[in-house]
Amino acid sequence: MSELPSVKHRNQAGSGARSGAAGITFSKATTLGGGLRPAIGGEASVGRLLLALAGLAAAGVLLVVGARADLYLLPVLAALSALVGGFLLLSSHGTASGQVPEAGRAAADALCSETAKLLSTIHDALGDIALVRGMDGRIVQANRVFTRMCGRADVRGLTCSSLGLEFETRPDPDRFIVRLATPAGLRLFDWHDVVIRAPATGRLMRHSIARDITEEAQAARRREEARQRAEEASQAKSRLLATVTHEIRTPLSGILGMSHLLAQTKLSAEQRNYLADMQQSGHALVQLVEDLIDFSSLSAGRFQLHPSGQDLRLVIENVVEMLSHRAHEKGIEIGAAIDASVPRCVAFDAARLRQVLFNVIGNAVKFTETGGVLVTAGFEAGIVRIRVDDSGLGMSADELARVFDEFEQAGDDAQRSKGTGLGLAISRRIMEAFGGSLTASSIAGEGSRFDIRFPVAGAGSAAQPRRGVLADTHVLLLAPDGPASTALAATIETLGGKCHRAGTLSAARAVAADALADRLPLTDIIVDHRHAAQLRELLSLEPALGRQRLRKTCLISPEERSSHPLSRMGGYEAWLIRPLREKSLVEVLLGRMTGIERRDGINDNRPILRAEPPKAATVRDHGRPVLLAEDDPVNALILRKMLEGAGHAVHPVGDFAALEAVLREKGAPALIVTDVNMPGGDGLALLRRLRAEEAPGTGRRLPVIVLTSDVRSDLHRLLLAAGVDAVLTKPVEPQQFLNEVARLLGVGQA
């Protein structure tokens, strides 16, 4: 029917061949189209199936991912959109092919409805709110959880605000904290919105899910309240500790001051021993107070460092010297060697590092009964490393694990009774404040090692002048093996010299033989006084050695200096005191120092926790008027006796009102010594007023020393900023106090 008429029409219409051709093409297309419809329909069915499977697979994956993020509705909605969109795409293709689109839309609507019911069921089971709203905010669909929370059977057409929901915005614009007053009370929800176009209608809809976080919020609030209570308790504890330690200092200052005055009276040997024990106990109590104050400051977060340019070598040597008397009393050695790589001047808080060193080295001395303690220091890649090795009993693994804990102590009962267990814990925290570390290692029965590390900036090549200063120096060291000889040899080597150690006479003769055979350009002999007899025997066996121009130096300890008169130890050009000071050793080996090395305060075993005291000075003017303001009668008596003993005329007062009255009536004294916390006024305000009233340009400045039991560094800085010349912490060391008085009286003269 379709083909014969077309052929006939083509044969009969020659002039209309073009239109006939078109007609034949249309007829074929129509015929082919009718034949292809079943094929297209089959492909569409396969496509729908594949797309449905892909959508379901995507929904499954997204559901798992969303569940991990506590989001269940949104991933499925995204997958659903892809799935229904695919159906609509195929439905539109069917429409272009002449099929009716209503079937596709109906299928999409049915799928949306079934999926929405499924999701509502899921969220009902999970206890989450599931909500669909139009862009006008009106609710289109809600699950049973939401309707139950709102206490309404049907919420469609209502808005969240009309139902009493309060939205609190969060950084994420689609996330909210929502408050809802329910019959069971106020509830909090973590609310998440997402806008999705409805596949069936094409309208934008706002889908929401919300999880009840009321219990979580209450738990968080309880934790915060507990934290605040703990912080308040900690602050109260810190205030109590600060108050108690402050109040302890005043009577403690009286005890130590009176013991100082008592020591200057005529006492028997037995009485002096009792007095020495009392002073030692007093100083131990001072250290305990310092530890408690530091622990309180560290716990409260009020700890601050005050770095300044310092010579690290001098700080280490100072601490080792202070502790040497303890070591020598126990019959053990102590020595320090600072590598030439250590810069001469670096920026650090010297007082705090000194405190750490005193704790660490002091512990090493405390727990060592034989052998000794060796302190070494080096510098590499901007890091200072100070190592303390001892030959004590060491620590077990359990003791090592607890060594830096607060109020924990190693050792036996007798050793544990001599401390609080705070020293190392505080020291580690201080080094952490330095940006460094304090670590320990130990082998039971062999000793312990503590490593102190901290960074320093701007060191550069400041250490280079020390390197090579002892070049061409060859030393025969005749001394027993131990930390002292190890430190001495290391010091000579790092400064460019050569040290030939000999612990026995035979070893010394071998070195002497090389020197006499010109194989060794020996320049010096250093002898520990304990090997002095071996040196005499060596010189008698090798008389040619005695004829060489060799400098001979004897090493002694301060205690041995008094028990071994140097007049009986002739033949030496110099006597050096153990533990060695690098500067003194260099001066002797370069021939610039002879005789007996002199040191002051080498047996002072107390740590200097703050600024170094000035060098000793003598009072040049006697009878200078000093105004002393101190409200504690005992401390006032002690200070007055000290000042009068130095030759000064003292006018004591007991409060700020009396101090101001004396200044008005009698004029300015040569010096004011005052406490900052007394009745009758504000100490800081008085000091500021005093400086403000001084006539500018006259060159007259009234020196002021403040004595205080308050160790807070910020108060000390306030006092200095107010014009105070020196701030001393109670209990004050008598010599340090008198040195400051002498210094300021000299400066204070117009």
BAVEX-387038 format. One line per field, with one value per residue (C-alpha): x, y, z. Coordinates in steps of 0.2 Angstrom, whole numbers, plus 5000, padded with zeros to 4 digits. Each point is the difference from the previous one (the first is absolute). Layout:
u = X;...
v = Y;...
w = Z;...
***
This chain:
u = 5000;5014;5013;4990;4991;5015;5010;4985;5000;5018;4999;4986;5007;5016;4999;4995;5014;5007;4984;4997;5017;4995;4985;5009;5012;4986;4991;5016;5003;4983;5001;5017;4994;4986;5012;5012;4988;5001;5019;5000;4988;5011;5015;4991;4995;5018;5005;4987;5006;5018;4997;4989;5014;5013;4989;4997;5018;5004;4987;5008;5017;4994;4990;5015;5011;4986;4998;5018;4997;4984;4990;4987;4987;5011;5010;4985;4991;5015;4999;4981;5002;5012;4988;4984;5009;5005;4982;4994;5014;4994;4982;5004;5008;4985;4989;5011;4996;4982;4998;4989;5011;4987;5006;5018;4995;4988;5014;5012;4986;4997;5019;5002;4985;5007;5017;4994;4990;5015;5011;4987;5000;5019;5001;4985;5010;5016;4991;5005;4989;4996;4992;4995;4996;4996;5011;4987;5004;4983;5001;4996;5004;5007;5003;4992;5015;4997;4981;5003;5013;4988;4985;4989;4993;5001;5013;4998;4998;5008;5017;5014;4999;4981;5004;5012;5017;5014;5015;5017;5012;5017;5015;4993;4985;4990;5003;4991;4997;4982;4990;4983;4989;4992;4988;5015;5010;5012;5009;5015;5003;5014;4991;5006;4991;5002;4990;4996;4989;4985;5002;4981;4995;5017;4997;5014;4997;5009;5004;5005;5007;5003;5008;4996;5015;4992;5010;5016;4998;4996;5015;5011;4993;5003;5018;5002;4993;5012;5015;4995;4999;5016;5008;4993;5006;5017;5001;4994;5014;5012;4995;5001;5017;5006;4993;5007;5017;5000;4996;5013;5014;4998;5004;5012;5009;5001;5007;5014;5003;5002;5011;5011;5001;5003;5014;5009;5001;5012;4994;5008;5004;4985;4989;5006;4997;4982;4998;5007;4987;4986;5006;5001;4982;4994;5007;4992;4984;5003;5003;4984;4990;5008;4995;4982;4999;5007;4988;4985;5005;5003;4983;4991;5008;5008;5018;5010;5018;5011;5014;5016;5017;5011;5016;4993;5017;5001;4982;5005;5016;4991;4988;5013;5011;4985;4997;5018;5000;4986;5010;5016;4992;4994;5017;4995;5006;4991;5006;4993;5007;4992;5004;5007;4985;4989;4998;5007;4984;4983;4982;4992;4992;5016;4991;4988;5013;5011;4985;4998;5019;5000;4986;5007;5018;4995;4990;5015;5011;4986;4999;5018;5011;5016;5008;4992;4990;5006;4991;5003;4993;5000;4992;4994;4987;4994;4997;5009;5002;5005;5003;5002;5007;5002;5007;4986;4989;4989;4981;4989;4988;4986;5009;5006;4982;4995;5015;4992;4983;4995;5004;5009;5017;5013;5012;4999;4990;5014;5003;4981;4998;5011;4989;4982;5002;4996;5017;5001;4982;5002;5016;4992;4986;5013;5009;4984;4997;5017;4994;5012;5000;5006;5002;5008;5007;5007;5007;4997;5017;5010;4993;4989;5001;4989;5000;4994;4997;4994;5001;5009;4999;5014;5015;5010;5019;5001;5009;5014;5012;5001;5004;5019;5004;5011;5009;5017;4997;5004;4995;5005;4985;5005;4983;4989;4987;4983;4989;5012;5014;4988;4994;5017;5006;4985;5002;5018;4996;4985;5010;5013;5013;5006;4997;5010;4991;5010;4991;5015;5019;5004;4988;5008;5018;4994;4995;5016;5010;4992;5003;5018;5002;4993;4986;4988;5002;4994;4996;4991;4997;4984;4999;4985;5006;4996;5014;5012;5011;5000;5007;5014;5004;4999;5012;5012;5000;5001;5011;5001;4982;5002;5013;4988;4991;4983;4986;4994;4982;4992;4981;4992;4982;4995;4999;5018;5007;4997;5006;5015;5010;5007;5016;5004;4996;5014;5006;4984;4997;4982;4986;4983;4984;4989;4988;5009;4996;5004;5006;5012;5007;5003;5009;5011;5005;5003;5012;4989;4996;5010;4997;4984;4984;4987;4982;4986;4985;5005;4991;4984;4988;4984;4994;4999;4983;4999;5012;5018;5006;5012;5018;5005;5003;5006;4991;5010;4990;4995;4986;4989;4982;4989;4981;4994;4981;4995;4984;5007;5009;5012;5005;5002;5012;5010;5001;5004;5014;5007;5000;5007;5014;5005;5001;4984;4988;4983;4983;4987;4981;4986;4988;4998;4992;5015;5012;4992;5000;5019;5003;4990;5007;5018;5003;5007;5012;5015;4990;4983;4998;4981;4988;4987;4985;4998;4985;4996;5001;5004;5018;5000;4990;5012;5016;4992;4996;5018;5008;4987;5005;5018;5006;5005;5017;5008;5009;4993;4992;4995;5005;4987;5001;4984;4999;4985;4994;4991;5010;4988;5011;4986;5000;5019;4999;4987;5011;5015;4989;4994;5018;5006;5019;5001;4987;5005;4990;4998;5009;5014;5018;5009;5015;4990;4990;5015;5008;4984;5001;5018;4997;4985;5008;5015;4988;4989;5012;4997
v = 5000;5012;4995;4997;5016;5009;4992;5004;5018;5001;4993;5011;5017;5003;5019;4997;4988;5011;5000;4982;4996;5009;4990;4984;5005;5005;4984;4990;5009;4997;4982;4999;5009;4988;4986;5008;5004;4983;5001;5017;4995;4985;5011;5012;4985;4995;5018;5002;4984;5004;5018;4993;4988;5014;5012;4986;4997;5018;5002;4985;5008;5017;4993;4992;5015;5011;4988;5003;5018;4998;5005;4988;5010;5011;4986;4990;5016;5003;4982;5002;5015;4992;4985;5009;5012;4985;4994;5017;5001;4983;5006;5015;4990;4989;5016;5005;4983;5003;4991;5007;5009;4997;4982;5006;5014;4989;4987;5014;5007;4982;4998;5017;4995;4983;5007;5014;4987;4989;5014;5006;4982;5000;5016;4996;4984;5011;5013;5014;5014;4999;5015;5006;5019;5011;5015;5010;4991;4990;4982;4988;4984;4995;4983;4994;5005;5018;5000;4991;5013;5014;4992;5001;4987;5010;5014;5002;5018;5007;5008;4995;5017;4998;4983;5009;4994;5012;5000;5004;5003;4991;5004;4987;5009;4984;4994;5007;4997;4999;5001;4993;5000;4983;4993;4991;5016;5011;4989;5005;4994;5000;5005;4998;5007;4997;5007;4987;5001;4988;4989;4998;5018;5009;5011;5005;4992;5001;4983;5000;4987;5004;4989;5003;5005;5005;4987;5004;5019;4996;4989;5013;5014;4988;4998;5018;5004;4986;5008;5017;4993;4992;5016;5010;4987;5000;5019;5000;4987;5011;5015;4991;4993;5018;5007;4987;5000;5019;5000;4986;5011;5014;4988;4990;5016;5004;4982;5002;5018;4996;4985;5012;5012;4985;4994;5016;4998;4990;4982;4983;4987;4990;5015;5005;4982;5002;5017;4993;4986;5013;5011;4985;4995;5018;5001;4983;5007;5015;4988;4991;5016;5005;4983;5002;5017;4994;4985;5012;5012;4986;4992;5016;5005;5015;4995;5012;5000;5015;4997;5011;4998;4989;4990;4982;4993;5011;4995;4981;5003;5010;4986;4987;5010;5003;4981;4995;5001;4987;4988;5002;4997;4983;4996;5001;5011;5013;5008;5010;5002;5012;4997;5014;4999;5008;5018;5013;5010;4993;5006;4990;5001;4997;5000;4986;4990;5001;4994;4985;4996;5001;4987;4988;5001;5001;4984;4992;5004;4994;4983;4997;4991;4996;5007;5016;5012;5007;5014;5004;5012;5002;5010;4994;5006;5014;4988;5000;4983;4998;4982;4995;4982;4992;4984;4997;4985;5004;4998;4985;5001;5004;5014;5007;5001;5010;5011;5016;4998;5012;4994;4985;4995;4987;4992;4992;5007;5010;5009;5002;5009;5014;5008;5003;4992;5016;5005;4989;5003;5019;4999;4990;5013;5014;4992;4998;5019;5002;4991;4986;4983;4991;4982;4986;4982;4988;4983;4993;4997;5011;5018;5012;5013;5016;5010;5018;5008;5017;5011;5016;5014;5011;4990;5002;4997;5007;4985;5000;5011;4985;4988;4998;5011;4986;4995;4993;4996;4982;4995;4985;4997;4990;4996;4986;4995;5009;5014;5013;4994;4996;5018;5008;4989;5004;5019;5000;4990;5011;5016;4993;4992;4982;4991;4985;4991;4989;4992;4990;5003;4988;5009;5017;4993;4995;5018;5006;4989;5007;5017;4997;4992;5015;4990;5011;5019;5000;5017;4997;4987;5001;4989;4996;5002;4982;4995;5013;4986;4991;5016;5001;4982;5003;5015;4990;4986;5012;5014;5007;5003;5012;5010;5004;5017;4992;5009;4990;5002;4992;4996;5001;5001;5015;4988;4993;5017;5002;4983;5000;5016;5005;5006;4981;4997;5009;4999;5006;5016;5000;4992;4997;4996;4986;5000;5010;5016;5001;5018;4996;4985;5010;5013;4988;4990;5016;5006;5015;4994;4993;4997;4995;5001;5010;4998;5007;4990;4983;4991;5009;4985;5011;5003;5018;5000;5018;5013;4998;5010;5014;4998;5003;5018;5008;5014;5016;5012;4996;5009;5002;5002;4986;5000;4983;4996;4982;4995;4984;5003;4985;5004;5018;4996;4989;5013;5013;4990;4996;5019;5005;4987;5008;5017;5008;5011;4991;5008;4987;5002;4987;5007;5011;5014;5001;4999;5015;5010;4997;5005;5016;5005;4994;5001;4987;4987;4992;4984;4993;4982;4995;4986;5002;4993;5010;5008;5018;5002;4993;4996;5002;5016;5007;4995;5008;5016;5001;4999;5013;5012;4999;5016;4997;5005;5001;4983;4995;4983;4992;4981;4988;4982;4990;4984;4989;4982;5001;4991;5004;5006;5012;5009;5001;5008;5012;5006;5003;5009;5011;5005;4987;4998;4982;4986;4987;4985;4994;4992;5010;4995;5011;5003;5003;5013;5009;5000;5008;5013;5004;5001;5012;5011;5002;5004;5011;5013;5016
w = 5000;5004;4987;4983;5000;5004;4986;4988;5006;4996;4983;4995;5006;4991;5003;5018;5004;5014;5009;4997;5007;5015;5001;4999;5013;5012;4997;5003;5016;5006;4996;5009;5015;5002;4999;5013;5014;5008;4999;5008;5013;5004;5002;5011;5011;5002;5003;5014;5008;4999;5006;5014;5006;4999;5010;5013;5001;5002;5013;5010;4999;5005;5014;5007;4998;5007;5015;5005;5000;5009;4985;4993;4990;4989;4991;4996;4994;4988;4994;4998;4990;4988;4999;4996;4989;4989;5000;4994;4987;4992;5002;4990;4987;4999;4998;4985;4993;5002;5017;5014;5014;5013;5004;5003;5011;5010;5002;5006;5012;5007;5002;5009;5012;5004;5003;5011;5010;5002;5005;5013;5007;5001;5009;5011;5006;5002;5010;4988;4994;4981;4992;4983;4997;4986;4996;5009;5016;5001;5005;4986;5009;5017;5008;5016;5011;4995;5003;5017;5005;4995;5008;4984;4989;4984;4997;4982;4994;5016;5002;5012;5009;5003;5008;5012;4993;5003;4988;5005;4985;4999;4989;4987;4992;4999;5018;5015;5018;5003;5016;5001;5016;5001;5012;5008;5001;4990;4987;4989;4983;4987;4985;4982;4984;4982;4985;4987;4984;5001;4985;4997;5001;4997;5015;5013;5017;5016;5008;5018;5012;5018;5014;5019;5009;5016;5010;4992;5003;5018;5002;4992;5012;5015;4994;4998;5017;5007;4991;5007;5018;4998;4993;5015;5012;4992;5001;5018;5004;4991;5010;5016;4996;4995;5016;5011;4992;5001;5018;5003;4993;5014;5015;4990;4996;5019;5004;4987;5004;5019;4996;4990;5015;5012;4989;5003;5019;5010;4999;5005;4987;5004;4999;4983;4994;5007;4991;4984;5000;5004;4985;4988;5005;4998;4982;4996;5005;4989;4986;5004;5000;4983;4993;5006;4992;4984;4999;5004;4986;4988;5004;4999;4983;5007;4997;4989;4994;4999;4988;4999;4993;5012;4999;5001;5006;5015;5005;4999;5009;5014;5003;5000;5013;5011;5001;5001;5019;5001;4988;5009;5017;4993;4993;4982;4986;4989;4985;4984;4983;4987;4982;4990;4989;5013;4997;5012;5002;4996;5005;5013;5017;5011;5016;4995;4991;5016;5009;4988;5001;5019;5001;4987;5006;5018;4998;4991;5015;5012;4993;4996;5014;4990;4985;4996;4988;4983;4992;4982;4988;4981;4986;4983;4987;5012;5014;5017;5008;5018;5006;5018;5003;5017;5006;5013;5002;4985;4999;4996;4985;5012;5009;4983;4994;5015;5003;4992;5009;5014;5018;4993;5007;4996;5011;5017;5015;5007;4983;4997;5017;4994;4987;4994;4983;4991;4994;4984;4996;5001;4990;4986;4999;5000;4986;4990;5002;4993;4985;5004;5010;5015;4998;5010;4997;5013;5002;5017;5009;4988;5001;4992;4986;4999;4984;4999;4983;4995;4984;5000;4987;4993;5006;4984;5002;5017;5007;4987;5011;5012;4987;4999;5015;5007;4983;5002;5019;5005;5018;5010;5012;5014;5009;5004;4987;5004;4995;5006;4989;4985;5001;5000;4986;4989;5004;4994;4984;4995;5002;4988;5012;5003;5017;5004;5014;5012;5014;5006;5002;4986;4988;5006;4996;4983;4996;5008;4989;4984;5006;5004;4983;4991;4994;5010;5003;5018;5007;5016;5014;5010;5015;5011;5018;5004;4987;5007;5007;4983;4992;5012;4996;4981;5002;5010;4987;4985;5007;4982;5000;5015;4990;4986;5001;5004;5009;5015;5006;5015;5001;5017;5007;5012;5014;4996;4999;5019;5005;4989;5003;4983;5008;5001;4982;4992;4982;4992;4990;5003;5010;4992;5009;4995;4992;4987;4992;4982;5001;5014;4991;4984;5010;5009;4984;4990;5015;5004;5018;5014;5018;5009;4991;5011;5000;5010;5006;4992;5014;4998;4997;4997;4982;4994;4993;4994;4995;5004;5015;4996;5004;5018;5005;5015;5009;4997;5011;5018;5009;4985;5005;4995;5001;5004;4998;5005;5010;5006;5016;4998;4983;5004;5014;4988;4987;5012;5008;4982;4996;5016;4999;4983;5009;4995;5010;4999;5003;5001;4996;5000;4987;4984;5010;5011;4986;4991;5016;5002;4982;5003;5017;4998;4982;4988;5008;4991;4996;5003;5004;5000;4999;4986;5010;5017;5008;4997;4982;4982;4998;4981;5000;5013;4990;4984;5010;5007;4983;4993;5014;4996;4992;4982;4995;5017;4998;5018;5000;5016;5000;5005;5004;5001;5010;4996;5004;4983;4987;4985;4986;4994;5017;4999;4983;5006;5015;4988;4988;5015;5003;5013;4998;5007;5004;5012;5005;5018;5008;4994;5000;5012;4989;4985;5009;5006;4983;4993;5014;4997;4981;5001;5013;4989;4985;5010;5005;4991
***
